[in-house]
Amino acid sequence: MTDKQSAALIGSEPTIELIAGRHPNGELVVEKVLVNPQSEENSYQLLKSPVFVRGIARADVIQSLEKPKGAFKVLKHGGNLCLRVFSKDDFSTTALSALEQALTSEIEKLGGDLDIKEPKALVYSIHVSCGFNAVEKILDDALSSYDDVAWFYGNVYDPETGEPLNWWQPILAPE
């Protein structure tokens, strides 16, 4: 890897650290994400959508920036929505395991995938062409009877302003 950023491996896959936010004490919080190095220097394609890093999803191509460490810019959106589901309880409990299985099944029917399963978080990637309404209906219906479970888009809204990023407009535009 030619990246000046320290690269690590998860299994045999390369990872880089990206800024996920800021701790209340002021320190930057980073998340390791699985990547496929690209030919352009310091650029990577994401292999999975991240849990906490906002603004990106699986198949996006990003370029890591020198400062601050973990900063990046999106070179190309891959067309996937990042769907993050968080729970106060562990997804291994009987009730939440059933929710995870049902939700994963519905998302897979539309061509989406469960990228990450953590004790209290699930991260899915699904192509934007499936439609926001269809995706939101699946999530809202599945989570409607769970008070301590919530879902969020990871790459639809600007983390600073809350405004839609609109990266999907060219992808969904008629040809």
C-alpha positions as CSV (number, residue, x, y, z in Angstrom):
1,M,0.0,0.0,0.0
2,T,1.3,3.4,-0.9
3,D,-0.8,5.2,1.7
4,K,1.1,7.3,4.2
5,Q,-1.6,6.3,6.7
6,S,-0.9,3.2,8.7
7,A,-2.7,0.3,7.1
8,A,-3.7,-2.8,9.0
9,L,-5.4,-6.0,8.0
10,I,-8.6,-7.6,9.2
11,G,-8.2,-11.2,8.2
12,S,-6.5,-10.8,4.8
13,E,-8.3,-7.6,3.9
14,P,-6.6,-4.2,4.1
15,T,-8.1,-1.5,6.4
16,I,-7.7,2.2,6.9
17,E,-8.8,4.3,9.8
18,L,-11.3,7.1,9.1
19,I,-12.6,9.8,11.3
20,A,-16.0,8.8,12.8
21,G,-16.5,11.8,15.1
22,R,-15.2,13.6,18.1
23,H,-15.2,12.4,21.7
24,P,-16.6,14.8,24.3
25,N,-13.0,15.2,25.5
26,G,-12.1,16.6,22.1
27,E,-10.2,13.7,20.7
28,L,-11.0,12.3,17.3
29,V,-12.7,9.0,17.2
30,V,-11.7,6.7,14.3
31,E,-13.1,3.5,12.8
32,K,-11.2,0.9,10.8
33,V,-12.9,0.2,7.5
34,L,-12.3,-2.6,5.0
35,V,-11.0,-1.3,1.7
36,N,-9.7,-2.3,-1.7
37,P,-6.7,0.0,-2.6
38,Q,-7.2,1.7,-6.0
39,S,-4.7,2.8,-8.6
40,E,-4.9,6.5,-7.7
41,E,-2.6,7.4,-4.8
42,N,-4.2,7.1,-1.4
43,S,-7.6,6.1,-2.8
44,Y,-9.7,3.1,-1.7
45,Q,-13.0,1.5,-2.5
46,L,-15.0,0.5,0.6
47,L,-15.8,-3.2,0.9
48,K,-18.4,-2.7,3.6
49,S,-20.4,0.2,4.9
50,P,-19.0,1.6,8.1
51,V,-20.8,1.6,11.5
52,F,-20.0,5.2,12.6
53,V,-18.2,7.0,9.7
54,R,-20.8,9.2,8.1
55,G,-21.2,10.1,4.4
56,I,-20.0,6.9,2.8
57,A,-21.1,3.4,2.0
58,R,-19.9,0.2,0.4
59,A,-18.5,0.6,-3.1
60,D,-17.7,4.3,-2.6
61,V,-14.2,5.3,-3.7
62,I,-12.5,7.7,-1.2
63,Q,-9.2,9.4,-1.0
64,S,-7.5,9.7,2.4
65,L,-6.2,13.1,3.2
66,E,-2.9,13.8,5.0
67,K,-4.4,16.0,7.8
68,P,-6.0,15.3,10.1
69,K,-5.2,11.6,10.1
70,G,-8.4,9.8,9.1
71,A,-9.8,12.6,7.1
72,F,-11.1,11.7,3.6
73,K,-12.9,13.0,0.6
74,V,-15.4,11.0,-1.6
75,L,-14.1,10.6,-5.2
76,K,-17.1,8.5,-6.4
77,H,-20.3,7.2,-4.8
78,G,-20.9,3.6,-5.5
79,G,-24.7,3.9,-5.4
80,N,-25.3,2.2,-2.1
81,L,-27.3,3.5,0.9
82,C,-25.7,2.8,4.3
83,L,-28.4,1.7,6.8
84,R,-27.4,1.6,10.4
85,V,-29.6,-0.1,13.0
86,F,-28.8,0.4,16.7
87,S,-30.2,-1.3,19.8
88,K,-29.8,-0.8,23.5
89,D,-29.9,-4.6,23.9
90,D,-27.7,-7.2,22.3
91,F,-28.8,-8.5,18.9
92,S,-28.0,-12.0,20.2
93,T,-31.1,-12.0,22.4
94,T,-33.9,-14.2,21.2
95,A,-36.2,-11.3,20.2
96,L,-33.6,-9.2,18.6
97,S,-32.0,-12.2,16.8
98,A,-35.4,-12.8,15.2
99,L,-35.6,-9.1,14.2
100,E,-32.1,-9.3,12.6
101,Q,-33.0,-12.4,10.7
102,A,-36.3,-10.9,9.4
103,L,-34.8,-7.6,8.5
104,T,-31.8,-9.1,6.8
105,S,-34.2,-11.4,4.8
106,E,-36.3,-8.4,3.6
107,I,-33.2,-6.3,2.7
108,E,-31.6,-9.3,0.8
109,K,-34.9,-9.6,-1.2
110,L,-34.1,-6.2,-2.6
111,G,-30.4,-7.1,-3.3
112,G,-29.0,-5.6,-0.1
113,D,-26.5,-7.1,2.3
114,L,-25.8,-7.2,6.0
115,D,-22.2,-5.8,6.0
116,I,-21.6,-5.6,9.7
117,K,-23.2,-7.3,12.7
118,E,-22.0,-6.1,16.1
119,P,-23.6,-6.8,19.5
120,K,-25.7,-3.6,19.4
121,A,-25.4,-2.5,15.7
122,L,-26.3,-3.8,12.3
123,V,-25.1,-2.2,9.1
124,Y,-26.7,-2.9,5.7
125,S,-25.8,-1.7,2.2
126,I,-28.5,-1.5,-0.4
127,H,-28.5,0.1,-3.8
128,V,-30.3,3.5,-3.9
129,S,-32.3,2.4,-7.0
130,C,-34.4,0.2,-4.7
131,G,-36.0,3.5,-3.6
132,F,-36.0,5.4,-0.4
133,N,-39.7,4.7,0.2
134,A,-39.2,0.9,-0.1
135,V,-36.2,0.9,2.2
136,E,-37.9,3.1,4.8
137,K,-41.0,0.9,4.8
138,I,-38.9,-2.2,5.4
139,L,-37.1,-0.6,8.3
140,D,-40.1,1.1,9.8
141,D,-42.3,-2.0,9.6
142,A,-39.6,-4.3,11.1
143,L,-38.7,-1.9,14.0
144,S,-42.2,-0.7,14.8
145,S,-42.7,-2.9,17.8
146,Y,-39.2,-2.4,19.2
147,D,-38.9,0.7,21.4
148,D,-35.1,0.4,22.0
149,V,-34.1,-0.1,18.4
150,A,-33.6,2.7,15.9
151,W,-32.3,3.0,12.4
152,F,-30.4,5.8,10.6
153,Y,-29.0,6.5,7.1
154,G,-25.3,6.7,7.2
155,N,-24.7,8.5,4.0
156,V,-27.8,10.5,3.1
157,Y,-27.5,13.6,5.2
158,D,-24.6,16.0,5.7
159,P,-23.2,15.3,9.2
160,E,-22.6,19.1,9.8
161,T,-25.7,20.7,8.3
162,G,-28.3,17.8,8.2
163,E,-29.0,18.7,4.6
164,P,-29.5,15.9,2.0
165,L,-26.2,15.1,0.2
166,N,-28.0,14.4,-3.0
167,W,-25.2,12.2,-4.4
168,W,-27.9,9.8,-5.7
169,Q,-29.5,12.4,-8.1
170,P,-27.2,11.5,-11.1
171,I,-27.5,7.8,-10.4
172,L,-31.3,7.9,-10.4
173,A,-31.6,10.4,-13.3
174,P,-33.3,9.0,-16.4
175,E,-30.9,8.3,-19.3
